[in-house]
């Protein structure tokens, strides 16, 4: 893995390692552009979309090609199969309609990488069962009234959704903190999940 990728969040590092060099990539909800910079080191033509104007400014100041936009609306402006990969990391749960967002990802990209926090992780279950309150965790660090999350997706929910949409899961990865975990029992063991998809 390249030096740029070693400092990435684990799901982003896996994406960076698995995107082929020299490909066209759209990073939706690109944040500070860390993944785009790592992909640029692999000679990828990486473009980004970000809703937060301060993060867009930070990306542009680093020389990254990022536009301000709302993925719920603005993905419709991109032509079919304009990118080899469309990436949506830790953003699906903030989409107004995650099913439509997945359709758009696989329309503009030949393949897609999607990661999200797993709301069925055992710590979340324990917090609800024992404390009776919405959990605050290291990967969901704000209270329920502050969060941008509007859909609470689990690994099982996601698998069911893509099956119903006739979307193929090419590969999947699961993480607890910084560590990868196996797929057995991932719905309760994984804090967040990453899927590579195609149609």
C-alpha positions in Angstrom: 0.0 0.0 0.0 1.3 3.4 -0.8 2.5 5.9 1.8 -0.5 8.1 1.1 -2.9 5.2 1.8 -1.3 4.2 5.1 -2.7 7.2 6.9 -6.3 6.7 5.6 -9.2 5.4 7.6 -9.3 1.6 7.2 -12.2 1.5 4.7 -10.6 4.3 2.6 -7.3 2.4 2.7 -9.0 -0.7 1.3 -10.7 1.3 -1.4 -7.3 3.0 -2.4 -5.6 -0.4 -2.6 -8.4 -1.9 -4.7 -9.0 0.9 -7.3 -7.0 0.1 -10.4 -4.3 2.7 -11.4 -5.2 5.1 -14.1 -8.9 4.8 -13.8 -11.6 7.6 -13.5 -13.1 7.9 -10.0 -15.9 10.0 -8.5 -15.7 10.3 -4.7 -19.1 11.4 -3.4 -19.0 13.0 0.0 -15.2 13.2 -0.4 -14.7 15.2 2.9 -11.1 16.6 3.1 -10.0 14.7 0.0 -7.7 12.2 1.7 -8.8 9.3 -0.5 -8.7 11.5 -3.7 -5.0 12.4 -2.9 -4.2 8.7 -2.4 -5.8 7.8 -5.7 -4.0 10.7 -7.4 -0.8 9.0 -6.4 -1.9 6.0 -8.4 -2.5 8.2 -11.5 -6.2 8.0 -11.2 -8.4 10.8 -12.5 -10.1 11.4 -9.2 -13.0 13.9 -9.0 -15.0 14.7 -5.8 -18.4 16.0 -4.7 -18.8 17.5 -1.2 -21.7 19.3 0.4 -19.7 21.2 3.0 -18.2 24.4 1.5 -15.3 24.6 4.0 -14.2 21.0 3.0 -14.6 21.9 -0.7 -12.3 24.9 -0.2 -9.8 22.7 1.7 -9.8 20.2 -1.2 -9.4 22.9 -3.9 -6.6 24.5 -2.0 -4.8 21.1 -2.1 -5.2 21.1 -5.9 -8.0 18.5 -5.9 -10.8 18.6 -8.4 -13.9 18.9 -6.1 -17.3 20.6 -6.7 -19.8 21.6 -4.1 -22.9 19.5 -4.4 -25.7 17.5 -2.8 -25.5 13.9 -4.0 -29.2 13.5 -3.4 -29.8 15.9 -6.3 -26.6 16.5 -8.2 -25.6 13.0 -9.2 -28.3 13.2 -11.8 -26.1 15.7 -13.7 -23.4 13.1 -14.5 -23.7 11.0 -17.6 -24.0 7.2 -17.5 -20.8 5.2 -16.9 -18.7 8.4 -16.8 -16.5 6.8 -14.2 -14.9 3.4 -13.6 -15.6 3.7 -9.9 -18.1 5.7 -7.9 -17.3 5.9 -4.1 -19.7 6.6 -1.3 -17.9 6.3 2.1 -19.8 6.7 5.3 -22.5 8.7 3.5 -25.2 6.3 2.5 -27.0 6.6 5.9 -27.3 10.4 5.3 -29.0 10.0 1.9 -32.7 10.9 1.6 -33.3 7.6 -0.3 -30.4 5.2 -0.1 -31.9 2.9 -2.7 -32.0 5.8 -5.3 -28.5 6.8 -4.3 -27.2 3.3 -5.0 -29.0 3.3 -8.4 -27.2 6.6 -9.2 -23.8 5.3 -8.1 -24.1 2.3 -10.4 -25.4 4.5 -13.2 -22.5 6.9 -13.2 -19.9 4.3 -12.2 -19.1 0.9 -13.7 -18.4 -0.3 -10.1 -19.1 1.2 -6.7 -17.5 1.2 -3.3 -20.0 1.9 -0.4 -19.1 2.0 3.3 -21.4 2.7 6.2 -21.6 2.4 10.0 -23.4 -0.8 11.1 -26.2 0.1 13.5 -26.5 -3.6 14.6 -23.0 -3.6 16.1 -23.0 -5.2 19.6 -22.1 -2.0 21.4 -25.1 -0.2 19.8 -27.4 -3.1 20.8 -26.0 -3.1 24.3 -26.4 0.7 24.7 -30.1 0.5 23.6 -30.8 -2.7 25.6 -29.1 -1.6 28.9 -29.2 2.1 28.8 -32.3 2.7 26.7 -30.7 5.5 24.8 -29.4 6.1 21.3 -25.7 5.2 21.4 -22.7 7.5 21.0 -19.7 5.6 19.8 -16.3 6.3 18.4 -17.7 6.0 14.9 -21.0 7.8 15.7 -19.6 10.4 18.1 -22.6 12.8 18.3 -26.0 12.6 20.0 -29.1 11.6 18.1 -30.2 15.2 17.7 -26.9 16.3 16.2 -26.3 13.5 13.8 -26.6 13.8 10.0 -27.7 10.1 9.9 -31.3 9.8 8.9 -31.3 6.0 8.1 -30.0 3.4 10.4 -28.7 0.6 8.2 -27.2 -2.7 9.2 -25.1 -5.2 7.3 -28.1 -7.5 6.9 -30.4 -4.6 5.8 -27.8 -3.6 3.2 -27.4 -7.1 1.8 -31.2 -7.4 1.5 -31.4 -4.1 -0.3 -28.8 -4.8 -2.9 -30.3 -8.3 -3.5 -33.7 -6.7 -4.1 -32.1 -4.2 -6.5 -30.3 -6.9 -8.5 -27.0 -5.5 -7.5 -24.0 -7.8 -7.3 -21.7 -7.8 -4.2 -18.2 -8.3 -5.7 -16.3 -8.1 -2.4 -17.0 -7.1 1.2 -14.8 -6.0 4.2 -15.8 -5.4 7.8 -14.0 -3.4 10.6 -14.1 -3.0 14.3 -12.2 0.1 15.1 -9.0 0.0 13.0 -9.0 -3.8 12.8 -10.6 -6.0 10.0 -13.1 -8.6 11.2 -14.3 -11.7 9.3 -17.7 -11.9 7.6 -19.0 -14.5 10.0 -21.2 -12.7 12.5 -20.4 -9.3 10.8 -23.8 -8.0 11.5 -23.1 -7.8 15.3 -19.2 -7.8 15.2 -18.5 -5.0 12.7 -18.7 -1.3 13.6 -18.7 -0.4 9.9 -18.8 -2.3 6.6 -17.4 -1.8 3.1 -18.9 -3.3 -0.1 -17.7 -3.3 -3.7 -20.7 -3.5 -6.0 -21.5 -3.9 -9.7 -24.6 -4.4 -11.9 
